Amino acid sequence: MEFAELREAIEKMKVVDSHAHSIVPLDSSFGFINSLSEATGDALSFAPYSLSFKRNLREIAEFYGTESSLDAVEQYRRLSGLQAISSKCFKAAGISTILIDDGLKLDKKHDIQWHKNFVPFVGRILRIESLAEEILNGEMPDGSTWTLDAFTETFLKSLRSVANEIVGLKSIAAYRSGLEINPHVTREDAEIGLSEVLQRGKPVRITNKSLIDHIFIHGLEVARQFDLPLQLHTGFRDKDLDLQLANPVHLRTLLEDKRFSGCRIVLLHASYPFSKEASYLASIYPQVYLDFGLAIPKLSFHGMISSVKELLELAPIKKVMFSTDAVATPETYYLGAKRAREVVFSVLRDSCIDHDLSITEAIEASKDIFSQTAIQLYKINIGKELVGLKASKSPSYVIGTNVPEHSVSFVRILWADASGQHRCRVVPKKRFNDVVRKNGVGLTFACMAMSSAVDGPADETNLTGTGEIRLMPDLSTWREIPWKKQEEMVLADMHLKPGDAWEYCPREALRRVSKVLKDEFNLVMNAGFENEFYLLKKLEREGKEEWVPIDSKPYCSSSGFDAISTLFQEIVAALNSLNVAVEQMHAEAGNGQYEMALGYTACTYAADNLIFTREVVRAIANKHGLLATFVPKYALDDIGSGSHVHLSLWQNGQNVFQASDASSQHGMSKVGEEFMAGVLYHLPSILAFTAPLPNSYDRIQPNTWSGAYQCWGKENREAPLRIACPPGIPNGFVSNFEIKSFDGCANPHLGLAAIVAAGIDGLRRHLHLPQPIDANPATLEGKLPRLPKSLSESLEGLQKDNVLKELIGEKLVVAITGVRKAEIEYYSKNKEAYKQLIHRY
């Protein structure tokens, strides 16, 4: 039998390294010898006498053209420099993608960004125990001791804040307490575990089994919510673990738990020496996948081959993946890839000889092992040309497949346009599964050029009915519709083609500026919205339909809330089912007006949650024969409705908007002040995003608690920016600031993108806030600049604002400007047209 075709396919294939670790500088205390052995301390002196060490050192020496000695290789490394040897190793390894677990503590390790110099795509795997220890090594905001509730809340918020920026989670529970995870660990046991860990002092190292199980289960819940795989250390490594407790068969209780049956779990390191057990688990549990990094190249050649063969004895080929488990040095990436190609070729060749596979099937199997399975599992957005998949007909943009089937008939694919209107395409569930979730649905370029009045492209947007994008479902936002049990909904990204984001996409714009904030300042902006809306009932007067408020009860009226309590119970239950937290609600000052405050989360999720909230409120009101409207000024003679947003800055799971000590000015940190100063400076042009209609400016008036002047204050509800000290925050400190000039017609992703961009400018230029205004700004007429009184004025500010244009995107700003001009023209000619907005917002 001829195997040249199989060998050539494997040797030329670009591979996806689905589990590795950071590279360190040459002067790191983690030496080159450490990367070639799992031994530490005195045991390291025996490492050069192992078969794998001798083979790996010899191959590196041959690769570099040096003598086969540790000294010669290390001298070559010093003379060449890390950049040169990294380029050489990655090029020879043929790696297109690296997924890095950066939770391993290594001296002077390079960050994720640095590795992007050598491969087209680098993704992050977040180690949950490292995050938990990082949180516990920090302080509670009020200086008190960590409680289980406070720790868990911080842990979950931290995970959720980065969930869209990572490709997976990882646990090293096997190291600390073993794999016999208790999915029903009690709160009491976890509290005792936390107390025990804290009593040992800092730096915190979590080894208590109950606390580790608590962390693992909550991490798995986030993985399920965001459709993230969870990598799990199994089998051998260093002496830090009890090998018997690292046997994956201990996971059976967890795998049988129906709550987590949809969570994909990747057993790392071939589970060696428990490879057969791992193969068995992958064969009977659909959620179990296997990864053979570390076993290759750390075992002998015979050991590597036997380990991979054992994995394939029962496990489906499409569940077995390659990784290098490289650590600290680029040579470990090279060795892992080189050896894996040799081993996989040998194993697949033998399978052909034994007639288990044909040559064609073996080549397809190699594609699955080296790239295809990982691309699909980790939802890696990378072109086919980078992974050598010429024979594949699958699109390069791959979306997770873990969507419950139930008996759903339709799926709504939602987006919010430049005018802030919610729109959707609806497809049958079968077509969604067969076509749409991978390829999206087509949509005209004009979709981002429509105003609130006309469902056609506005002039000067540079967008017309010519050209088409793809609405790509983001399955991390997939939800069953609570009020329509036979339907589902999912938010969509806008792509030119699957995998190629469209520069006009609002969700992408927010992600883009959030990435700048993260990359430049290691900050995440959290947001929580307050939703004000009117509930209207329909009357027939003289044969005409008229919508009027359901009541005329006063602000915070108990009887006013009592009248619609049943409605709110339905709304809150629906939002809970969508994982949207509601913190409080009350009757507002307008006739039939109410407010509902949402919990805060990372701004990208907060924007998604606001879209879901508007959908829920309108739909359930409609179910009860009412009309809910978020229009800024539903009636010109009544109170306006806003969508105030509370903002804070987080770093490594901690709120860093709040001052670290009482001596700080105004109770906020330097970072918080600079960010907020940037927002205040750019506020006139931000209004073009957050107050997008002429009707918005009927709301932003003095003496209406809507923020009409360009100023800020401490708990001053007439100021557009207000620092807040909510219950639970120590006196003299503030945890967030509120922007009042944000209304229910704004696209939340675009509004938050403008705010983040302004804050970035404040941080870059180290801007300072002026003195706070503690009086009603209207009484200081002439002393404070008035915010734009019209959409035209805010648009003038935007057109001069190069910072927002640069960070949000010139083309997107042009389109928004064109839409806003169309709004101005239409409503200036049709004075009563604003009354129809209740049917659009």
N, C-alpha and C positions, 0 to 999 in steps of 0.2 A: 504494500500500500504506500502511496506517495503522500508525504506530509509537508512538502515544500510550501504549498499554498497556505496551509494552516500556520506554519512557522512565520511566513512573510506577513500574514495578516496580524499576528500577535506582535511581531517586532515593530511594525510600522504604526500600530494603533496609538493614538493619543489617549492617555488614561486619566481617569478621575480618581484622585487620591482622597478618599472619603473620611480619613481620620489621620491627623498628624499633629505636630506641636511646633511651637515657635522656634526659630533659629536665633542663636545668641552670637554676640561679637566674639572675635578671637581672644579678647582679654577677659572673657567671662570666667568665673570660678568653676563653671561647669566645663570640664576639659574634654578634649576630643576623645580620649579613651573612654570617658563615661558614656558617650553616645553609642559605643560598640558593645556594651554589656549592661545587664541589669544589676550587676554586683555593685556594692558600695563598701566604703570603709576598707578594712583589711582584706575582705574577700576580693576586692578589685585587683589585688596583686596576682591572683590566680587566673584572672580573665584571659590574658594572652595565651593561655594553654587550652582554651576551649576550641572545638572544631569550627564553630561559627566565627569566632574572633579571628582565627588564623586565615580562614577563607576570605572574610570581608576585608581584612587589612591587605591581603595579597591583591585582591581585585581593585582596591582603591589605589594601591601603589602602581599597578599596571595601567590604570586609567590616567594617573598623573605622570607616568613614565619615571618613577623614582625607584630606589631600592625598596625591597619589601621589609621595611622596618618602621616602627612607630616614630622614631626620631626623624627619619627621612621624610615621611608623610607630613609630620607636623612642621618641619622646616619649609616644605613646599607650600603649605597653607599660609605660613607667616609671610613668605616672600610674595606670594600671589595676591593676598588680601581676600577678604570675605566676598566682596562684590564679584570678583573674577571667578572664584571657585563656585559661587552660587550659580552664576550664569552658565558655567561649564556643566555643572551637575544637573541642573534642571533641563537644559537643552538635551543632554544625553538621556535623561530619564523619560523624556517624551510626555511630561505631565501637563495637562491643559487646565486642571482645576485642583485646588487644595482646599480642604475643609479643616480648619485649624481649631483644636481645643487649646485656647490660650489660658486655661485655668491652672496649668502646671507651673509651679513656681520655679523659675529659672533665672539665674543672675543676669541682669542687663538684657533680657530677651527683647527682640524686636517686636513691634506691634504688627497688627494685621496688615496695615497699609504698606509697610515695608516689603512684605512678601509679594505684593502686586507688581514689583519691578521685574519679576521673573516668570510669572504665569498669567494667562489672560483673566482668570477668575479665582478669587480667594473668598471663601465663606467662613463665617465664624460659628463654632460650636460652643455653646455656653455651658460651663460646668456648674451645676446647681449647688454643690457643696461649697465651692469656692465663693460663690455669690453669698451664700448664707453666712459664711465666716467673715466675709468682708462687711456685711451688715452688722453683725454682732461685735466686730472690732470697732465699730463706730459708736457714737453716743446717741441716746434718745434726745429729741429736740429740747426737752425740759430738763435734761441731765439725770433723770431717774433711771432705774434699772430696767432692762428690757423685760417686757412681759411677752407671753406667747402670742397674745392677740396682736400686739404692736409689731412684733417680729414677723408674724405671718402676713400681716397686711403690707408691711414694707417689702417683704420678699416677693409677694405676688405682684405688687405694683411695679417693682423693679423688673421682674420677668416680663410682664406685659408691656412695659415701656420699650423693651428692645426686641420683642417677639418678631416684628416685621423686619428687623435688621440682621437676624441670624438665620441659619439654615437648620439648626437642630439643637437639642439639649444633650447633656451627658451627665451620668452619675457614676461616682466611684464608691457606691455603697459597699461593694465587695471588699474594698480596702478597709473600711471602718468597722462594719458590723456584719458583713456577709449578705448573701442574696436572698435570705429567707425573709423577704419584705412582708410586713404585716399591713395589708391594705386597710385594716380597721383599727389601727393604733388609736388608743383613746387620748382624749385631750389631757386627762390627768397624767398619764404616762409621759406625754410629750412635755408637759409643764415641768415635771420632775426632771426630765432629761435636760431641758434648757437650764434649769437651776443648777444642775450638776456641772454642766459645761461652763457656765458663767463663774462658778465658784473656783474653777481652776485658774482663772485670770486670763490675761491677754499676753500674746496673741491667741485668739480662740482657735481651738482645733476640735471639731465635732466628732466624737466617737461614740456617744450614747446611742444605742440602737433605736430607742423609741423616737428620739428627736430626728435621727436620720430617716426613719420610716415616714415621719410626719413631713419632712422636707421632700422626700421622694414622691409621696402621694400628691402633694400640692404641685410639685413640678410636673407630674404626669397630667394633672388636671389642666395646667396651662398648655402643655403639649397637645392635649386633645382639643382644647379651645382654638388653638392657632394652627392645628394640623401640622405639628412639628414632630419629626422622628426623635426618639430618645435613645442615644447610644449608652450602652451599659458595659462597664468593665466586667469581664468574666475570665476565669482561668488564671494563668500564671502572671507574674511580674516580679516585683522585688519582695523582700522579706516582710514588708509592711502588712501583708495580708495573710489570712489563714486560708491556705489553698482549698481545703475541703469546703469551706463556706463560700468559695468562689465558683462552685459547681452550679451551672444554670438550672439544674433540675429543681433547685430550691425555689425557683420562681413560679412554680406551678400554681400556688394559691393566688398569686397576683394575676397570672395569665387567665385564670378561670373567672376572675372578677368581671362581671358583665359591664361595669362602669367604664372599664378601660379596654374593652375588646377591640375598639377602633384605634387604639394608640399603637403606632408602629414602634417596636423595640428592636434595636440592633445589638446583637451580642458580639462584642469585640474580641479580637485576638484568637479567633478560632476556638475560643473557650478551652484552649489546650491546658491540661491533657484531657479535657472532657469534650473533645470534638464530636464524638459519637452522640453524646447526650444533646449537644447543641443541634446536631443534624435532626435528631428525633423531634425536638421541640419545634424546629422550623417546618417540619413536615406535617405536624398536627395542629399548629396554631397559625392562623393566617397573618397575625400581626408580628410574627417573629422573623427577623432577618439576621444574616450572618456576615461577619467581616473578618478576614484572616490576617490583617496587619499585626505585626509583632512576631507571630509565629513564623512569618516570612519577613525578615531574613534571619531571625535570631535562633532558629533551630538548625540542626544539621540538615544536609540536603535530603536525606532519607526521611527525617522528621517532618520537613516541610511538605514533601510529597504525600506522606501518609496522612498528615493532618488535613490537607485539602481533599484528599480522596475520601476521608471519613466524613467530612462535611457534605460531600456530594452523594454519599451512600443513600441518604433518605431525603435530604433537603432539595427543593426545586432549584434548578440552576439560576432562575431569576431572583432568588433570594440570597445569593452568595456574592459578596462584593470584595473588591481589592482595596487595600489601603497600605501605606508604608509604615504607619505609626512612627514616622520619622520624628526625631527629637534633637534639637539644639544645633545640628550640623547639616549642611546641604548634602553631604556624602550619604547620610542615612536615607534621604529621599532617593538618591541615585541607586543605592544598593537595594532598597525595598522594591523599586520599580523593575530593576534589572532581574533580580532574583524571582520576582513574581511572574514575569514573562516566561522565564525558564521553567518554573514549576507548573504553571498553568498549561503551557505547551505539553509538558511531559504527561500531566494528568489527562488532558483531552486526547492526546495521541493514544494513550493506553485505552481510553474509552472507545476510540475508533477501532483499535485492534481487537478489542473484546466485543465489537459490534453493538455497543450501547449507543453510539452516535455515528452518523455519517460525517464526512469531512465538512459538508455544508452546515450541518447542525453544530459541529464543533466550533466553526468560525462564528456562528451566531451566538453560541454560548460564551465565547471569549468576549464578544462585544457586550453582552449582558454583564459579565463579571467585571470587566475593566471600566465600563462607563455607563451603559444604558440604565441599569437598575439604580445606580446612584443618582443619575440625572433626574429620574422620575421620583425617586423616594425623597430626595432633598429639594426637589423643585428648582433645579439649577437652570438659570436662564443663560444658556451659552449656545453659540451657533454650531450646527452640525459639522462645519468644516474644521472646527477645533477639536473634535473628538473622533474624526475619521469615520463617520457613519454614512458613507455614500450609499449603502444599500438600504438605509432606513427610510421609510416613507412617513415616519412620525415627525410632527413639527418640533422645532427646537424649544418652543415654549411649552413646558410640561407642567401641568397642575395636578396637585394631589388627588388621589382617587377615593379618599375616605369619606364619602358622602352617604349618609343613611338613605336607604331606598324608601321605606314605608310604602304608602300607597298614594304618593303625590302625583298629581296630574300635570301641574304647570310650575314653571320656575320663572320668576320675575328677575330680570337683570336691570339693576337700577343705576342711574347716574344723576348727578346734579350739574346743571349747565352753568354758563357764565352769568346768567341772570339769577341763579340760585333756585331755579325751578327743578323739582324732582321729576324725572321721566323714567320710563322703563320699556323694555322689550320683553315679551312673554313668549316662552317656547314650551312645547310639551316636554315632560320629564325625560322621555326616551331620547328625544333629539338632543336634549341638554347633555345627557350621559354619552351619547354616541359621537356627537360632533362639537357642541358648543363649548364644553368645559376645556377642550384642548385648542379649538380653533376660533372661539368667540363668535360674535354675530356682527354683521356688517352695519355700518352707520355712516351717514354723510358727514363730510367736513363741516357742513353748515350747522351741525348740532351744537357747536360752541360759538355760534354767531347769532343766536336767537335772543330777542328781547322778551320782556314780560308781556308785551302786547301783540307781537307778530311771530308766528311760527315759521319764520323764514330768515335767511341770512341778512343781517344788518350791513349797511354800507360801511366802508373803511375798516372792516375787520380782516380783510385779505382772505376770508373764508367764503366759499360759495358752495353751490350744489354739486360742483365737480370735485371728485376725489372721495375716497372712502377709507374709514378706519375700521379697526376691530375692537368691539367691546369685549374685554377679556375678564371673565369672572374671577374675583379674588376669593377663593374658597375659604380663606380664614374668616370671611364675613358671611359665609353661608348660614342662613337661619330658616327654620320652619316658621311660616307666618302664623302668629298666634290666633288671629281672628279668621283665618281661612285654612283650616287644618289640612286641606288637600293641596295646598300650595306652599312653595318655598320662595325665598328671595335671596339675592346675593348682590353685593356692590361690585361695580365693574371698573377696571382700569381701561384707559384708552391707548391702544397700540396702533402703529401704522401697519404692522404685521405682528403675529404672535411673537412676543419676546422683544419687540422694538417699541419702546414707549414713545407716545406722541407728545411733542413738547407743549401741546395745549391742554393736556390732561390735568385737571385740578388736583387729583390725589397725588399724581407724580410731582406736581409743583410743591406741594407741602412736604413730601418725602425728600425732595431735592434740597430745600432750604434747611430742613431738619438735619440732613446729613452734614451740611456745612457747619451748623451749630455744634453737632457732635464731633466732627473731625477737627475743627479749629479750637473748640473750647471744652470738649468732653462734657457737653451739657445736653439735657433733654428737657423740652418744655412740656409741662403737664397743663391740662386745661379742663375746666368744668363749667358747663353752661347752665344759665338760668333761663328757662323758656317761659315767656309771657304770651298769652293767647286769649282770644275771645271765643266764647261759646255762643252761637247764634241759633235761633229757631226760626222756622219759616212761617210767615203769615201771608194770607191772601187778602189784599185790600183793593177793592174796586177792580177785581179781575187781574190784578198784578201781583207777582211774587215779590215778597220783601223779607229780608233777613234782619232780625232784631235781636238784641241781647236777651239771654234767658232770664236775667234778673237785674235788679238794681241795688244789690246788697253792697255795703261799704267794705273798705280794706280790711282784710283778715277777719271777716265776719264768720262767726261760727255757724250761724244759720245758712249763710251763703255756701259754705263748704258742705254742710249737711245735705243741701239740696242736690248736690252732684257727687256725693261720696261714693255711691255705687259705681258711677262712671269711672272715678279715679281708681277704685279698687281694680277694675278691669284693666285700666291703663297701666298701673304699676305691675300687676301680675304679668301682663304681656311684655313689659320692658324687662322684668326679671328673667323671663324665659329667653330673652335676647341677650342676656348678660349685660344689661344696662342698669347701673345702680341709680336709684332715686333717693335723694337725701331728705327733701322736704317739699311741701306744697302748701299753698294758701290762696284765698280769694284776694285778688288785687283791687286797685282803687277804681278801675273802670267798671262800667255796668256790664256784668257777665264776663269779667276778665279774671284770669287765674294765672298763677305762676307755679312752675315745677322745676326744682333745682336738681341737677344730675351730679353724681359723684365725679371726681376728677380722675384723669388717666393721661397717658401720653397723648400729645396733641393729635397725632394721626388717628388714634382710636377715638378720641373725643369727637373729632369731626364725623367719623363714621357713626358714632352713637347718636349724634344730633340728628343725622338723617333718619336713622331708625326711629328716634323719638318723634319727630314730626310725622312720620308715616303712621306710627301707632296712634298718636293723638287724633289725627284727622280721620283715620279709619274707624276707630271705636266710637268717636263722636257721630260719624255718619251712620254707623250701625244703630245708634239710638235716635236717629232722625235729626241730629244736630249738625251744624257746620262749625268746625274749629278753624280759626284763621290766625296766622302769625303776622299779618300785615302790620307794618309799623304804625300807621295811623288809620285804623279802620273807620273811625268817625272823627272828623276834624274838630268837633267840639267835645271830644272825650280824651281820656288818657291814652298815650301811645303804648305800643308793645315792643319790648326789646328782647334781645337774646344776649344779655350780659354774660361776659366770660371771665372767669377767674383763672389766673395764670401763675405758675411757679416754675422754678428752675431746679432740676435734679441732676445729681452727679453721683454715680455709683450707688444708687438707691437712697441717697440722702437729699433732703430739701436744702439747697444751698442759696435759695432766695432769702431765706431767713438768716438773720445775723447769728454769728457763732457765740457772741457774748453781748452783754447789756450795754457795753460802751459804744457799740456801733450806732451811727446816726440813723434815726428814724426806725430802728429795729430791723433793718434789712442789710444784707451783705453788700460789699463793693460790687460784686458781680451782678447782684439783683438791681442795684441802683443804676449801673451802666446800661443794663438791658432795658430797664424801664425808661431811662432817659432817652434812649434811641426810639422807643415807641412814642413817647411824648413829642419828640422832635419831628417825627414823620407822620404824626396823627392826621394832619389835614389830607395827605394823600392816601393814607390807610383807609379813610372813609370811602374812597371810591370802590373799595372791596367790601367793607363791612356795612355800609349804608348805600346800597346800590341803586336805589330808585329815587325819583323826585319826592315821592311820598315819605321816604326816610327822613327828609329834612323838615317835614311838617312835625315830626316827632322830636327832633333834636332842637329843643327850644329852651330858653332860660326858665327856671322855676318849675321844671317838670321832672327833675331827677334823671335827666338823660345825658347831661354833660355837654353844655353848649359852648364852653370856653376852653382854650388850650392851656390847661393847668392840671395840677394833681393835688390831692389832699389826703389827710389821714381820716379815715372813716367819714369823709365828706361826700355825701350822695349827690351833690350838685356838680362835683368834679367828674370829668370823663374818665380819669384814672384815679383809683382809690386803693390805698393799701389797706389790707384787712387783717384783723386779729381775731379769727373765729374761736369759738369755745375749744378749750384744750391747749391753746397756745399761751405760753407765759406772758404776763403783762410786760409791755415794753418791746415785745417782739411782733413781727408780722410774718405770716406764712405765704402770702400771695398778694397779687394786686388784681383789681377788677377793671375791665374796660366796659364802659356803659354804651359806647357808640358802636354797637354791634346789634343788628336786628335780624328778624326772622326771614327776611328775603335774601340774606347774604348766603352765598355758597360757603359753607364752613371751612372747606379745605383752602379756598382762595383767601378768605379772611384771615385765617390763622397763618397762612404762608406769608402774607403781607406783614403781620405782626412779628413773626420770627425774623424776617428779613430786616425789619427796622431794629429789632433787638440786637441782631448781629452787628449792625452798623454802630450801635451804641457801645458794644463791647470792643469792637475794633478801634474806635476813636476815644474810648475811655470817657464817654460823656458823663456829665454830672447833672443831677436834677436841680432846678431852681428851688427856692423855698416853697414849702407846701402852702396851699390856700385853705385856711380853716373857716372862712366865711363864705356866704353865698356869693359866687363869682359875679352874679348879676348886679350886686350892690357895689361892685368895683369897676363899673362901666368906664372904659377908656384906659384902665390900668392893665387889663389882660386882653390878649388877642382873641377875637371870636373865631371859633372853628367855622369851616365853610357853612354858609347859610343855604347852599343849594348844591345839587349834584354837579352843576357846571363849575362851581368854585373848587370842589374837591377834585374834579377831573383836571382842572388847571394845575393843581398841586401835583397830581400824579404825573402829568406830562413833563414836569420839570424835575421829577425825582429819579435821578439816574441810579441810585442805590437799589430801589425797588425794581426798576427795569432790569438791572444786571442780575439780581439774585432770583427774581421770579421768572425772568425770560422776556426778552424784547418782543418776540412774536406774540406771546400770550398777552402781554400788556396792551399791544396794539389791538388785539381782538376785543379785549375787555373795554378799551376806550371806545371802539366802534359801537359796541353794544350799548354803552352808557350814553353816547351821543344820540342813538336811536331812541332811548328812553326819554331823554330830555325833549327831543323834537315831538314825539308822539303826545306826551302828557301836557306839553305847552299848548298844543292845538286842540286837545280833547280834555277839557278841565274836569269833567265828571267821570272820566274813564277810570280813575283810581278806585272807584266803587266796585269795579269788576275784579279787582285784585284778590278779593276774598275767595274766589274760585281757583286761584292759581297758587296762593301761599297760605 
